[in-house]
Amino acid sequence: MRLIEILATAYGHLAQWRQGLRAKTRRTPAASALPRSERLCYRPQICCDTGMVASLRTVPPPHMEGDADAVLRLALRQSREWQAAGQASPTMVIDIPRDMAECARLAEPLIWEIDRQEADKHRVMFSAPPSRGRSDPLDGLLLLSRFGCAIEMNCLDQPGLRLLENEQPDLARLRIPQAFFRDCDSDPHCGKHTLAMLSLAEQYRADSLAEGVDTREEHGFLAQIGCSVVEGAAVAPVLDANATAHFLRATSAAPRQNAIPRPAA
């Protein structure tokens, strides 16, 4: 009986703590009220099929790079502001450092922040950097995936991808660096490398993201051969929050202007 009373008291304290956190979140200053040096910018990532914004990669100020907790907190706050203004907010992509991808304990605060802000966990994607040959378990990334967040990995991270095969998490996207598709529209050899990476994404039942698309020709070629999402100078620049909101409205009104027609199957 005593144990039941202790557990009831503990759960009561936990509920009060959670309510206090959520009340604090509601009192947090708006993202737009922060000093410019503390605000995030965003890079739209465009779906090749629809021309819609598939996701937004967060671009923090230099002093905030590598601080995934702070970036997530500001990104979720900005997303909530857009939604309150009637603007649908796409998936937010947060870059996390390698040690956080490997350590569940370091990744836990990200889950707490999503819960604290009562955000939609399915509309948050965490992107891990390449392993650089390391083969440590990706416990942090697996924790985030099991929680319900989307995860993105670099196609160069072969050790990491092999580790994931045993755990079978939901890999949302495979990121393809620019080196694999630069001049792909004119260099047959490069085109073969690009196709190989798209095939790898299909193997993992994941979407593909080409990052660093600099020309409309590259964009067109990538769309034609089946790339899912593109990002880069030829697609959309890095934008501040106000410009991002305008970009979202514009693409929602006329999404097909950014789509590249694909050949019939």
Secondary structure as UniProt FT lines:
FT   HELIX           2..27
FT   HELIX           31..33
FT   HELIX           36..38
FT   STRAND          41..47
FT   TURN            48..50
FT   STRAND          53..59
FT   HELIX           62..64
FT   TURN            65..66
FT   HELIX           68..84
FT   TURN            85..86
FT   STRAND          91..95
FT   HELIX           98..102
FT   HELIX           104..116
FT   TURN            117..118
FT   HELIX           121..123
FT   STRAND          124..127
FT   TURN            132..133
FT   HELIX           139..147
FT   STRAND          150..154
FT   TURN            155..156
FT   HELIX           158..167
FT   STRAND          171..176
FT   HELIX           178..180
FT   TURN            181..186
FT   HELIX           188..203
FT   TURN            204..205
FT   STRAND          207..211
FT   HELIX           216..224
FT   TURN            225..226
FT   STRAND          229..231
FT   TURN            233..235
FT   HELIX           241..253
FT   HELIX           255..258
//
